[in-house]
Amino acid sequence: QVQPVESGGGLVQAGGSLRLSCAASRSIFDGNTMGWYRQAPGKQRELVAQVSSGGSTNYADSVKGRFTISRDNAKSIVYLQMNSLKPEDTAVYYCKSGGSAVWGQGTQVTVSS
């Protein structure tokens, strides 16, 4: 199975925005729920948001109202729009298909106070 490829991370000030992208192969994208996860130093990886193949979404309480997950089925890309970023959002962000056990390499998001 091909590894998803995340991009769009960077350094941003608190209150700023970033948009993450994840390109995945059709074999793991089509028909599957796609999720964004994050792992901060010294902490376990946690689910941030998910979007089903039909477009239904769910979010971790900590990001509700600030983050928006979406998917472009024609391009096999899933996005994570992150607004009103906080220092506690600092982490490596990963995307993963519900139909695959393969993780991408992740993209670093750092929010300065």
Backbone as a chain_set.jsonl record, in Angstrom:
{"seq": "QVQPVESGGGLVQAGGSLRLSCAASRSIFDGNTMGWYRQAPGKQRELVAQVSSGGSTNYADSVKGRFTISRDNAKSIVYLQMNSLKPEDTAVYYCKSGGSAVWGQGTQVTVSS", "coords": {"N": [[0.841, -1.188, 0.0], [0.475, 2.237, -0.761], [2.106, 4.969, 0.765], [0.483, 7.673, 2.427], [0.86, 11.185, 1.662], [1.648, 13.937, 3.431], [1.375, 17.53, 3.627], [2.008, 21.089, 4.025], [2.42, 22.001, 6.587], [3.996, 24.121, 9.119], [5.48, 27.039, 10.67], [3.638, 29.15, 12.722], [2.054, 32.026, 14.122], [0.189, 32.257, 17.186], [-3.323, 32.275, 16.811], [-3.237, 32.355, 14.114], [-3.522, 30.781, 10.808], [-3.453, 27.663, 9.033], [-3.359, 25.435, 6.227], [-3.536, 22.082, 5.79], [-2.611, 19.424, 3.603], [-3.287, 16.206, 2.245], [-2.233, 13.778, 0.175], [-3.359, 10.86, -1.267], [-3.237, 7.467, -2.445], [-5.505, 6.085, -4.856], [-6.329, 3.564, -4.134], [-6.481, 3.454, -1.369], [-7.948, 5.617, -0.739], [-10.482, 5.949, -2.066], [-13.801, 5.389, -1.185], [-13.257, 5.111, 1.493], [-13.13, 6.206, 4.929], [-11.311, 9.081, 5.793], [-8.774, 10.31, 7.898], [-7.378, 12.84, 10.046], [-4.683, 12.999, 12.228], [-2.772, 13.739, 15.204], [0.373, 14.147, 16.874], [1.86, 15.197, 19.693], [4.958, 16.163, 21.292], [5.99, 13.719, 23.594], [3.45, 12.812, 23.983], [0.559, 10.733, 23.285], [-0.506, 9.664, 20.012], [-3.31, 11.247, 18.583], [-6.719, 11.365, 17.448], [-7.798, 13.891, 15.294], [-9.662, 14.808, 13.352], [-12.195, 13.456, 11.185], [-13.364, 12.395, 7.962], [-15.942, 10.98, 6.184], [-16.455, 8.811, 3.301], [-18.723, 9.773, 2.183], [-18.825, 12.349, 3.032], [-19.49, 13.014, 5.642], [-18.56, 14.357, 8.796], [-16.443, 14.365, 11.727], [-15.108, 15.653, 14.792], [-12.435, 16.175, 17.125], [-13.054, 17.337, 20.414], [-11.392, 19.402, 21.167], [-10.772, 20.834, 18.894], [-13.05, 21.585, 17.622], [-15.034, 23.872, 15.825], [-12.856, 25.353, 15.097], [-11.187, 23.94, 13.333], [-11.48, 22.516, 10.059], [-12.282, 19.725, 8.203], [-11.986, 18.352, 4.956], [-12.605, 16.781, 1.76], [-11.397, 16.03, -1.488], [-12.654, 14.191, -3.779], [-12.157, 13.712, -6.446], [-9.494, 14.27, -6.778], [-8.257, 12.747, -4.889], [-7.47, 13.799, -2.4], [-7.214, 14.933, 0.922], [-8.066, 17.541, 3.117], [-7.09, 19.749, 5.795], [-8.23, 22.449, 7.25], [-7.034, 24.814, 9.379], [-7.82, 27.067, 11.754], [-7.539, 29.928, 13.968], [-5.335, 29.107, 15.521], [-3.641, 27.548, 18.283], [-1.017, 27.466, 20.767], [-1.049, 24.913, 21.898], [-1.812, 23.333, 19.816], [0.423, 22.574, 18.551], [2.237, 20.073, 16.981], [3.094, 16.97, 15.293], [1.38, 16.335, 12.387], [-0.624, 13.852, 10.961], [-2.046, 11.984, 8.247], [-4.45, 9.418, 7.612], [-5.87, 6.581, 6.106], [-8.949, 4.921, 6.717], [-9.037, 2.485, 5.597], [-6.545, 1.391, 5.537], [-3.446, 0.413, 7.075], [-1.282, 1.968, 6.937], [0.809, 4.669, 7.72], [1.511, 8.112, 6.956], [4.458, 10.231, 6.649], [4.073, 12.512, 8.014], [3.511, 16.003, 8.917], [4.995, 18.859, 10.271], [3.563, 21.04, 12.589], [3.878, 24.081, 14.115], [3.02, 26.259, 16.609], [3.463, 29.412, 17.72], [3.52, 31.368, 20.718]], "CA": [[0.0, 0.0, 0.0], [1.268, 3.453, -0.886], [2.065, 5.852, 1.924], [-0.078, 9.009, 2.193], [1.858, 12.25, 1.718], [1.12, 15.149, 4.047], [2.115, 18.765, 3.383], [1.333, 22.31, 4.44], [2.767, 22.423, 7.934], [4.923, 25.234, 9.23], [5.491, 27.826, 11.9], [2.641, 30.212, 12.655], [1.755, 32.639, 15.418], [-1.119, 31.963, 17.762], [-4.377, 33.001, 16.127], [-3.068, 32.226, 12.671], [-4.164, 29.674, 10.094], [-2.71, 26.82, 8.106], [-4.138, 24.394, 5.576], [-2.778, 20.867, 5.517], [-3.103, 18.572, 2.515], [-2.818, 14.822, 2.261], [-2.476, 13.077, -1.086], [-3.38, 9.41, -1.042], [-3.535, 6.684, -3.636], [-6.916, 5.735, -4.994], [-6.626, 2.273, -3.502], [-6.788, 3.637, 0.051], [-8.79, 6.808, -0.577], [-11.853, 5.751, -2.541], [-14.721, 4.602, -0.367], [-12.812, 5.008, 2.886], [-13.016, 7.375, 5.806], [-9.964, 9.617, 5.921], [-8.639, 11.008, 9.165], [-6.168, 13.569, 10.438], [-4.253, 12.714, 13.589], [-1.594, 14.521, 15.568], [1.145, 13.653, 18.005], [2.729, 16.191, 20.303], [6.077, 15.528, 22.002], [5.687, 13.102, 24.873], [2.03, 12.451, 24.083], [0.089, 9.722, 22.341], [-1.164, 10.142, 18.803], [-4.739, 11.394, 18.805], [-7.533, 11.709, 16.298], [-8.199, 15.292, 15.235], [-10.882, 14.93, 12.56], [-12.427, 12.415, 10.183], [-14.396, 12.65, 6.963], [-16.319, 9.728, 5.521], [-16.486, 8.899, 1.842], [-19.91, 10.549, 1.824], [-18.668, 13.735, 3.461], [-19.798, 13.238, 7.057], [-17.346, 14.715, 9.541], [-16.459, 14.478, 13.179], [-13.936, 16.37, 15.271], [-12.094, 16.165, 18.536], [-13.631, 18.502, 21.09], [-10.396, 20.468, 21.288], [-10.616, 21.58, 17.644], [-14.369, 21.927, 17.079], [-15.232, 25.292, 15.605], [-11.611, 25.976, 14.605], [-10.638, 23.146, 12.233], [-12.441, 21.961, 9.109], [-11.75, 18.68, 7.341], [-12.731, 18.193, 3.706], [-11.94, 15.882, 0.835], [-11.628, 16.188, -2.923], [-12.646, 12.802, -4.247], [-11.609, 13.652, -7.808], [-8.036, 14.363, -6.698], [-7.783, 11.864, -3.805], [-6.782, 14.653, -1.425], [-7.982, 15.355, 2.09], [-7.535, 18.789, 3.647], [-7.437, 20.164, 7.146], [-8.112, 23.893, 7.428], [-6.863, 25.079, 10.804], [-7.917, 28.492, 12.078], [-7.42, 30.282, 15.387], [-4.396, 28.136, 16.083], [-3.166, 27.76, 19.64], [0.25, 26.766, 21.005], [-1.306, 23.497, 22.196], [-2.005, 22.605, 18.555], [1.744, 22.181, 18.066], [2.354, 18.609, 16.886], [3.23, 16.431, 13.946], [0.061, 15.963, 11.903], [-0.604, 12.718, 10.041], [-3.34, 11.529, 7.756], [-4.531, 7.961, 7.484], [-7.111, 6.015, 5.599], [-9.56, 3.866, 7.503], [-8.861, 1.247, 4.868], [-5.124, 1.06, 5.467], [-2.683, 0.529, 8.317], [-0.054, 2.704, 6.612], [0.868, 6.076, 8.11], [2.435, 8.96, 6.238], [5.581, 10.714, 7.449], [3.589, 13.609, 8.828], [3.963, 17.368, 8.67], [5.123, 19.541, 11.56], [2.876, 22.309, 12.821], [4.362, 24.723, 15.322], [2.292, 27.495, 16.874], [4.179, 30.194, 18.731], [2.631, 32.218, 21.524]], "C": [[0.875, 1.236, 0.0], [1.031, 4.348, 0.315], [1.389, 7.168, 1.582], [1.027, 10.057, 2.335], [1.208, 13.52, 2.234], [1.998, 16.342, 3.699], [1.34, 19.938, 3.954], [1.647, 22.782, 5.847], [3.73, 23.6, 7.925], [4.844, 25.884, 10.582], [4.52, 28.987, 11.744], [2.427, 30.776, 14.049], [0.368, 32.229, 15.893], [-2.173, 32.875, 17.129], [-4.324, 32.902, 14.62], [-3.739, 30.994, 12.106], [-3.153, 28.918, 9.245], [-3.695, 25.869, 7.438], [-3.215, 23.224, 5.243], [-3.442, 20.098, 4.379], [-2.527, 17.18, 2.667], [-3.223, 14.172, 0.942], [-2.357, 11.579, -0.842], [-3.682, 8.697, -2.348], [-5.014, 6.305, -3.65], [-7.266, 4.471, -4.214], [-6.985, 2.416, -2.033], [-7.722, 4.814, 0.296], [-10.255, 6.515, -0.891], [-12.656, 4.866, -1.597], [-14.366, 4.493, 1.102], [-12.91, 6.32, 3.632], [-11.557, 7.777, 5.891], [-9.894, 10.435, 7.199], [-7.336, 11.767, 9.28], [-5.923, 13.278, 11.917], [-3.08, 13.634, 13.916], [-0.92, 13.892, 16.779], [2.091, 14.742, 18.472], [3.85, 15.483, 21.058], [5.653, 14.973, 23.356], [4.237, 12.67, 25.049], [1.681, 11.382, 23.054], [-0.529, 10.381, 21.114], [-2.669, 10.173, 19.052], [-5.452, 11.767, 17.522], [-7.961, 13.17, 16.387], [-9.538, 15.43, 14.52], [-10.957, 13.785, 11.562], [-13.471, 12.89, 9.191], [-14.674, 11.337, 6.239], [-16.312, 9.912, 4.009], [-17.676, 9.707, 1.362], [-19.886, 11.979, 2.3], [-19.055, 14.018, 4.904], [-18.508, 13.451, 7.832], [-17.547, 14.571, 11.041], [-15.098, 14.994, 13.635], [-13.679, 16.088, 16.747], [-12.64, 17.441, 19.17], [-12.663, 19.689, 21.091], [-10.269, 21.315, 20.025], [-11.95, 21.997, 17.029], [-14.527, 23.439, 16.967], [-14.01, 26.021, 15.074], [-11.053, 25.255, 13.376], [-11.774, 22.638, 11.346], [-11.745, 20.94, 8.227], [-12.622, 18.582, 6.094], [-11.95, 17.252, 2.798], [-12.342, 16.207, -0.585], [-11.514, 14.796, -3.523], [-12.061, 12.67, -5.657], [-10.082, 13.619, -7.786], [-7.431, 13.43, -5.648], [-6.956, 12.644, -2.785], [-7.742, 14.954, -0.277], [-7.273, 16.563, 2.702], [-7.906, 18.946, 5.12], [-7.163, 21.658, 7.244], [-8.098, 24.173, 8.924], [-6.831, 26.573, 11.033], [-7.778, 28.694, 13.582], [-6.481, 29.323, 16.111], [-3.887, 28.559, 17.448], [-1.832, 27.03, 19.824], [0.045, 25.268, 21.277], [-1.664, 22.681, 20.959], [-0.667, 22.155, 17.961], [1.911, 20.665, 18.122], [2.777, 18.245, 15.468], [1.845, 15.906, 13.554], [0.201, 14.884, 10.824], [-1.994, 12.506, 9.469], [-3.284, 10.029, 7.557], [-5.89, 7.573, 6.957], [-7.628, 4.958, 6.564], [-9.421, 2.499, 6.856], [-7.422, 0.793, 4.768], [-4.478, 1.214, 6.828], [-1.44, 1.398, 8.134], [-0.18, 4.175, 7.011], [1.811, 6.828, 7.17], [3.555, 9.409, 7.154], [5.204, 11.908, 8.312], [4.14, 14.956, 8.403], [3.923, 18.132, 9.992], [4.348, 20.846, 11.554], [3.368, 22.862, 14.151], [3.662, 26.067, 15.469], [2.993, 28.223, 18.012], [3.212, 31.124, 19.46], [3.037, 33.664, 21.425]], "O": [[1.899, 1.28, 0.682], [-0.088, 4.471, 0.814], [1.688, 7.743, 0.535], [2.009, 9.839, 3.044], [0.343, 14.107, 1.584], [3.204, 16.2, 3.5], [0.172, 19.81, 4.322], [1.192, 23.849, 6.259], [4.216, 24.022, 6.875], [4.231, 25.364, 11.514], [4.57, 29.721, 10.756], [2.603, 30.071, 15.043], [-0.507, 31.897, 15.093], [-1.953, 34.071, 16.937], [-5.255, 33.316, 13.929], [-4.429, 30.259, 12.812], [-2.141, 29.465, 8.806], [-4.735, 25.538, 8.007], [-2.24, 23.373, 4.507], [-4.662, 20.119, 4.216], [-1.412, 17.004, 3.159], [-4.408, 14.038, 0.639], [-1.372, 11.103, -0.279], [-4.308, 9.261, -3.245], [-5.671, 6.217, -2.613], [-8.376, 4.338, -3.699], [-7.721, 1.587, -1.498], [-8.23, 4.991, 1.403], [-11.147, 6.796, -0.09], [-12.251, 3.754, -1.258], [-15.084, 3.858, 1.874], [-12.791, 7.399, 3.052], [-10.674, 6.932, 6.042], [-10.829, 11.158, 7.541], [-6.323, 11.391, 8.691], [-6.841, 13.31, 12.737], [-2.475, 14.23, 13.025], [-1.547, 13.208, 17.588], [2.999, 15.156, 17.751], [3.703, 14.318, 21.425], [5.036, 15.671, 24.16], [3.839, 12.219, 26.123], [2.41, 11.161, 22.088], [-1.012, 11.511, 21.176], [-3.233, 9.256, 19.648], [-4.881, 12.395, 16.631], [-8.43, 13.626, 17.43], [-10.447, 16.092, 15.021], [-9.942, 13.223, 11.149], [-14.352, 13.682, 9.527], [-13.76, 10.674, 5.748], [-16.181, 11.028, 3.505], [-17.652, 10.265, 0.265], [-20.806, 12.748, 2.019], [-18.954, 15.161, 5.349], [-17.493, 12.81, 7.561], [-18.665, 14.646, 11.551], [-14.082, 14.804, 12.966], [-14.601, 15.8, 17.51], [-12.679, 18.495, 18.534], [-13.086, 20.843, 21.022], [-9.71, 22.41, 20.08], [-11.969, 22.694, 16.014], [-14.199, 24.184, 17.89], [-14.106, 27.173, 14.649], [-10.506, 25.896, 12.478], [-12.879, 22.368, 11.818], [-10.742, 21.245, 7.582], [-13.844, 18.714, 6.166], [-10.778, 16.966, 3.042], [-13.475, 16.606, -0.854], [-10.415, 14.289, -3.746], [-11.527, 11.619, -6.011], [-9.452, 13.021, -8.658], [-6.208, 13.34, -5.538], [-5.885, 12.205, -2.365], [-8.93, 15.198, -0.49], [-6.046, 16.601, 2.792], [-8.876, 18.37, 5.614], [-6.01, 22.083, 7.312], [-9.03, 23.815, 9.644], [-5.927, 27.264, 10.564], [-7.885, 27.749, 14.364], [-6.803, 28.801, 17.178], [-3.724, 29.744, 17.738], [-1.552, 26.071, 19.104], [0.893, 24.453, 20.914], [-1.805, 21.461, 21.045], [-0.644, 21.428, 16.968], [1.748, 20.051, 19.176], [2.813, 19.087, 14.572], [1.224, 15.139, 14.29], [1.021, 14.989, 9.912], [-2.997, 12.806, 10.116], [-2.217, 9.448, 7.361], [-6.914, 8.155, 7.312], [-6.856, 4.2, 7.151], [-9.66, 1.475, 7.496], [-7.112, -0.105, 3.986], [-4.899, 2.039, 7.638], [-0.641, 1.55, 9.059], [-1.162, 4.837, 6.674], [2.778, 6.264, 6.656], [3.601, 9.01, 8.318], [5.934, 12.27, 9.235], [5.101, 15.044, 7.638], [2.945, 18.06, 10.735], [4.464, 21.651, 10.63], [3.285, 22.196, 15.182], [3.706, 26.905, 14.569], [3.1, 27.708, 19.125], [2.227, 31.597, 18.894], [2.405, 34.526, 22.036]]}, "num_chains": 1, "name": "protein.A"}
